[in-house]
Amino acid sequence: MLEPSNNDELPPIPGKRYFTIGEVSDLCAVKPHVLRYWEQEFSQLNPVKRRGNRRYYQRQDVLMIRQIRSLLYDQGFTIGGARNRLSGDEVKEDNTQYRQIVRQMIAELEDVLEVLKK
């Protein structure tokens, strides 16, 4: 497991639509049982459940888990404090993440256009 101060060393999130709990565990350096517990504590975490109650997380879930991890492990928040912090920042964070995704897509399209011009 990574040290709390090493949150920047988490692996990049692949460009997939859905992630299993094992993949999210690896991407966020958090054990699967902790992820299941956080689902009970944070209403923002609501992975899709399919056959046999298998969880499938989306990119925004992975980002939220990383944010929760940072609040708890790096910034020293309690579960209740992190919950309060997220409920107050939820809309602002969603907008920020949306803007980052749009900027990334624009940059990728500009790269494609440059290649096509050549």
ABEGO torsion letter per residue (X at the ends): XBBAAAAAABBBBBBBABBBAAAAAAAAGBBAAAAAAAAAABAABBBBBBBGGBBBBBAAAAAAAAAAAAAAAAAGBBAAAAAAAAAAAAAAAAAAAAAAAAAAAAAAAAAAAAAAAX
